């Protein structure tokens, strides 16, 4: 995973070899920023736009409705899923500097919730759903230790 910061029309080839995800916040400001940059990139002829998938992040009850469908219809941008707005979880993650809620086994839901909280469970399930929709790389031997 690589956060490329401000989106540019030209990306290094190594940055476009995998999956490209554009995370969009379902708010007026989030959509305006996305729209402005997407149109600039399309005008600049950014060829990698054809590889982009979207993820709607921080979706809450008061978010704009239908953002995923809007992105698919208006920009022809496949949306892999949504991640809920759970400020308690993200704030805790920032303070603890720990990704344990994403790495711990999820065999016993009750135990997981007692350790990390229900917001962590909602975020974890949403992120796992997005990850399951990503296409696997078509490179043989892409894993370390894989024999040809």
Phi and psi in degrees as GROMACS dihedral restraints (atoms count N, CA, C in turn):
[ dihedral_restraints ]
;  ai    aj    ak    al  type     phi  dphi    fc
    3     4     5     6     1  -143.5    20    10
    4     5     6     7     1   124.1    20    10
    6     7     8     9     1   -93.0    20    10
    7     8     9    10     1   113.7    20    10
    9    10    11    12     1   -87.1    20    10
   10    11    12    13     1     6.7    20    10
   12    13    14    15     1    67.9    20    10
   13    14    15    16     1  -140.8    20    10
   15    16    17    18     1   -62.2    20    10
   16    17    18    19     1   131.0    20    10
   18    19    20    21     1   -72.0    20    10
   19    20    21    22     1   131.1    20    10
   21    22    23    24     1  -116.2    20    10
   22    23    24    25     1   158.8    20    10
   24    25    26    27     1   -73.5    20    10
   25    26    27    28     1   -25.7    20    10
   27    28    29    30     1  -113.5    20    10
   28    29    30    31     1   128.9    20    10
   30    31    32    33     1  -119.0    20    10
   31    32    33    34     1   150.9    20    10
   33    34    35    36     1   -61.1    20    10
   34    35    36    37     1   142.5    20    10
   36    37    38    39     1   -53.0    20    10
   37    38    39    40     1   -37.3    20    10
   39    40    41    42     1   -64.2    20    10
   40    41    42    43     1   -25.7    20    10
   42    43    44    45     1   -77.5    20    10
   43    44    45    46     1   -17.4    20    10
   45    46    47    48     1  -107.5    20    10
   46    47    48    49     1     7.9    20    10
   48    49    50    51     1   -78.2    20    10
   49    50    51    52     1   -22.8    20    10
   51    52    53    54     1  -106.2    20    10
   52    53    54    55     1  -144.2    20    10
   54    55    56    57     1   -91.2    20    10
   55    56    57    58     1   135.4    20    10
   57    58    59    60     1  -109.3    20    10
   58    59    60    61     1   118.6    20    10
   60    61    62    63     1  -114.9    20    10
   61    62    63    64     1   133.9    20    10
   63    64    65    66     1  -111.8    20    10
   64    65    66    67     1   114.9    20    10
   66    67    68    69     1   -89.3    20    10
   67    68    69    70     1   124.5    20    10
   69    70    71    72     1  -119.9    20    10
   70    71    72    73     1   131.4    20    10
   72    73    74    75     1   -87.8    20    10
   73    74    75    76     1   129.4    20    10
   75    76    77    78     1   -80.2    20    10
   76    77    78    79     1    62.3    20    10
   78    79    80    81     1  -134.1    20    10
   79    80    81    82     1   163.9    20    10
   81    82    83    84     1   -55.7    20    10
   82    83    84    85     1   -44.0    20    10
   84    85    86    87     1   -66.8    20    10
   85    86    87    88     1   -41.4    20    10
   87    88    89    90     1   -62.5    20    10
   88    89    90    91     1   -44.2    20    10
   90    91    92    93     1   -70.6    20    10
   91    92    93    94     1   -36.5    20    10
   93    94    95    96     1   -64.7    20    10
   94    95    96    97     1   -42.8    20    10
   96    97    98    99     1   -64.1    20    10
   97    98    99   100     1   -44.2    20    10
   99   100   101   102     1   -60.6    20    10
  100   101   102   103     1   -48.9    20    10
  102   103   104   105     1   -59.7    20    10
  103   104   105   106     1   -46.4    20    10
  105   106   107   108     1   -60.1    20    10
  106   107   108   109     1   -48.6    20    10
  108   109   110   111     1   -71.3    20    10
  109   110   111   112     1   -38.7    20    10
  111   112   113   114     1   -61.3    20    10
  112   113   114   115     1   -45.4    20    10
  114   115   116   117     1   -64.7    20    10
  115   116   117   118     1   -39.6    20    10
  117   118   119   120     1   -61.8    20    10
  118   119   120   121     1   -43.4    20    10
  120   121   122   123     1   -67.4    20    10
  121   122   123   124     1   -40.3    20    10
  123   124   125   126     1   -63.2    20    10
  124   125   126   127     1   -43.3    20    10
  126   127   128   129     1   -63.5    20    10
  127   128   129   130     1   -34.1    20    10
  129   130   131   132     1   -79.3    20    10
  130   131   132   133     1    -5.7    20    10
  132   133   134   135     1    77.0    20    10
  133   134   135   136     1    33.6    20    10
  135   136   137   138     1   -66.0    20    10
  136   137   138   139     1   104.9    20    10
  138   139   140   141     1   -67.1    20    10
  139   140   141   142     1   -25.9    20    10
  141   142   143   144     1   -72.6    20    10
  142   143   144   145     1   -10.2    20    10
  144   145   146   147     1   -58.8    20    10
  145   146   147   148     1   -28.3    20    10
  147   148   149   150     1   -66.6    20    10
  148   149   150   151     1   -18.2    20    10
  150   151   152   153     1   -94.7    20    10
  151   152   153   154     1    -6.3    20    10
  153   154   155   156     1   -78.9    20    10
  154   155   156   157     1   140.5    20    10
  156   157   158   159     1  -119.2    20    10
  157   158   159   160     1   155.2    20    10
  159   160   161   162     1  -109.5    20    10
  160   161   162   163     1   153.6    20    10
  162   163   164   165     1  -130.6    20    10
  163   164   165   166     1   127.0    20    10
  165   166   167   168     1   -88.2    20    10
  166   167   168   169     1   118.4    20    10
  168   169   170   171     1  -112.0    20    10
  169   170   171   172     1   149.5    20    10
  171   172   173   174     1    63.6    20    10
  172   173   174   175     1    41.1    20    10
  174   175   176   177     1   -77.1    20    10
  175   176   177   178     1   127.9    20    10
  177   178   179   180     1  -132.2    20    10
  178   179   180   181     1   173.9    20    10
  180   181   182   183     1   -59.2    20    10
  181   182   183   184     1   -32.5    20    10
  183   184   185   186     1   -97.3    20    10
  184   185   186   187     1    12.3    20    10
  186   187   188   189     1   -73.7    20    10
  187   188   189   190     1   161.5    20    10
  189   190   191   192     1   -59.8    20    10
  190   191   192   193     1   137.5    20    10
  192   193   194   195     1   -84.9    20    10
  193   194   195   196     1   148.3    20    10
  195   196   197   198     1    73.1    20    10
  196   197   198   199     1    23.3    20    10
  198   199   200   201     1   -64.7    20    10
  199   200   201   202     1   -42.5    20    10
  201   202   203   204     1   -60.0    20    10
  202   203   204   205     1   -46.6    20    10
  204   205   206   207     1   -64.5    20    10
  205   206   207   208     1   -38.0    20    10
  207   208   209   210     1   -62.4    20    10
  208   209   210   211     1   -45.8    20    10
  210   211   212   213     1   -62.3    20    10
  211   212   213   214     1   -40.3    20    10
  213   214   215   216     1   -67.5    20    10
  214   215   216   217     1   -43.0    20    10
  216   217   218   219     1   -74.7    20    10
  217   218   219   220     1   -48.6    20    10
  219   220   221   222     1   -82.5    20    10
  220   221   222   223     1   -29.1    20    10
  222   223   224   225     1  -117.1    20    10
  223   224   225   226     1    -1.1    20    10
  225   226   227   228     1    54.3    20    10
  226   227   228   229     1    43.6    20    10
  228   229   230   231     1  -112.0    20    10
  229   230   231   232     1   111.9    20    10
  231   232   233   234     1   -63.0    20    10
  232   233   234   235     1   134.8    20    10
  234   235   236   237     1  -106.7    20    10
  235   236   237   238     1   123.9    20    10
  237   238   239   240     1   -84.6    20    10
  238   239   240   241     1   -16.1    20    10
  240   241   242   243     1   156.1    20    10
  241   242   243   244     1  -175.2    20    10
  243   244   245   246     1  -127.1    20    10
  244   245   246   247     1   150.7    20    10
  246   247   248   249     1  -119.8    20    10
  247   248   249   250     1   128.5    20    10
  249   250   251   252     1   -71.7    20    10
  250   251   252   253     1   155.2    20    10
  252   253   254   255     1   -80.7    20    10
  253   254   255   256     1   110.2    20    10
  255   256   257   258     1  -132.0    20    10
  256   257   258   259     1    79.7    20    10
  258   259   260   261     1   -60.0    20    10
  259   260   261   262     1   -34.8    20    10
  261   262   263   264     1   -61.0    20    10
  262   263   264   265     1   -43.8    20    10
  264   265   266   267     1   -63.9    20    10
  265   266   267   268     1   -50.5    20    10
  267   268   269   270     1   -66.0    20    10
  268   269   270   271     1   -37.4    20    10
  270   271   272   273     1   -64.4    20    10
  271   272   273   274     1   -43.1    20    10
  273   274   275   276     1   -63.0    20    10
  274   275   276   277     1   -39.2    20    10
  276   277   278   279     1   -63.5    20    10
  277   278   279   280     1   -42.9    20    10
  279   280   281   282     1   -64.0    20    10
  280   281   282   283     1   -42.3    20    10
  282   283   284   285     1   -70.8    20    10
  283   284   285   286     1   -37.1    20    10
  285   286   287   288     1   -85.6    20    10
  286   287   288   289     1   -18.0    20    10
  288   289   290   291     1    54.9    20    10
  289   290   291   292     1    36.3    20    10
  291   292   293   294     1  -126.5    20    10
  292   293   294   295     1   133.3    20    10
  294   295   296   297     1  -100.1    20    10
  295   296   297   298     1    19.3    20    10
  297   298   299   300     1   -56.1    20    10
  298   299   300   301     1   -35.0    20    10
  300   301   302   303     1   -64.7    20    10
  301   302   303   304     1   -22.0    20    10
  303   304   305   306     1   -92.4    20    10
  304   305   306   307     1   -18.2    20    10
  306   307   308   309     1  -103.6    20    10
  307   308   309   310     1   -24.5    20    10
  309   310   311   312     1   -68.3    20    10
  310   311   312   313     1   147.7    20    10
  312   313   314   315     1   -64.1    20    10
  313   314   315   316     1   149.2    20    10
  315   316   317   318     1  -117.1    20    10
  316   317   318   319     1    50.0    20    10
  318   319   320   321     1   -80.3    20    10
  319   320   321   322     1   -38.6    20    10
  321   322   323   324     1  -117.4    20    10
  322   323   324   325     1   104.3    20    10
  324   325   326   327     1   -59.2    20    10
  325   326   327   328     1   -41.7    20    10
  327   328   329   330     1   -60.7    20    10
  328   329   330   331     1   -43.7    20    10
  330   331   332   333     1   -66.3    20    10
  331   332   333   334     1   -42.1    20    10
  333   334   335   336     1   -60.0    20    10
  334   335   336   337     1   -46.0    20    10
  336   337   338   339     1   -64.3    20    10
  337   338   339   340     1   -38.6    20    10
  339   340   341   342     1   -66.4    20    10
  340   341   342   343     1   -31.0    20    10
  342   343   344   345     1   -81.2    20    10
  343   344   345   346     1   -44.6    20    10
  345   346   347   348     1  -115.4    20    10
  346   347   348   349     1   -19.3    20    10
  348   349   350   351     1    98.3    20    10
  349   350   351   352     1   156.9    20    10
  351   352   353   354     1   -63.2    20    10
  352   353   354   355     1   -37.5    20    10
  354   355   356   357     1   -58.5    20    10
  355   356   357   358     1   -38.4    20    10
  357   358   359   360     1   -63.3    20    10
  358   359   360   361     1   -38.6    20    10
  360   361   362   363     1   -65.0    20    10
  361   362   363   364     1   -42.6    20    10
  363   364   365   366     1   -63.3    20    10
  364   365   366   367     1   -44.1    20    10
  366   367   368   369     1   -65.4    20    10
  367   368   369   370     1   -45.9    20    10
  369   370   371   372     1   -57.9    20    10
  370   371   372   373     1   -46.9    20    10
  372   373   374   375     1   -63.5    20    10
  373   374   375   376     1   -39.3    20    10
  375   376   377   378     1   -65.9    20    10
  376   377   378   379     1   -44.0    20    10
  378   379   380   381     1   -65.7    20    10
  379   380   381   382     1   -40.6    20    10
  381   382   383   384     1   -64.1    20    10
  382   383   384   385     1   -37.2    20    10
  384   385   386   387     1   -64.3    20    10
  385   386   387   388     1   -42.0    20    10
  387   388   389   390     1   -63.1    20    10
  388   389   390   391     1   -46.7    20    10
  390   391   392   393     1   -61.1    20    10
  391   392   393   394     1   -35.8    20    10
  393   394   395   396     1   -69.0    20    10
  394   395   396   397     1   -20.2    20    10
  396   397   398   399     1   -89.4    20    10
  397   398   399   400     1    -8.7    20    10
  399   400   401   402     1   -71.1    20    10
  400   401   402   403     1   141.0    20    10
  402   403   404   405     1   -76.7    20    10
  403   404   405   406     1   140.5    20    10
  405   406   407   408     1   -71.7    20    10
  406   407   408   409     1   144.2    20    10
  408   409   410   411     1   -62.6    20    10
  409   410   411   412     1   143.2    20    10
  411   412   413   414     1   -92.2    20    10
  412   413   414   415     1    36.6    20    10
  414   415   416   417     1  -109.5    20    10
  415   416   417   418     1   121.8    20    10
  417   418   419   420     1   -70.3    20    10
  418   419   420   421     1   142.6    20    10
  420   421   422   423     1    68.2    20    10
  421   422   423   424     1    26.9    20    10
  423   424   425   426     1   -71.5    20    10
  424   425   426   427     1   -20.1    20    10
  426   427   428   429     1   -90.6    20    10
  427   428   429   430     1   145.9    20    10
  429   430   431   432     1   -65.7    20    10
  430   431   432   433     1   134.6    20    10
  432   433   434   435     1    87.7    20    10
  433   434   435   436     1     1.2    20    10
  435   436   437   438     1   -81.0    20    10
  436   437   438   439     1   128.3    20    10
  438   439   440   441     1   -90.9    20    10
  439   440   441   442     1   143.1    20    10
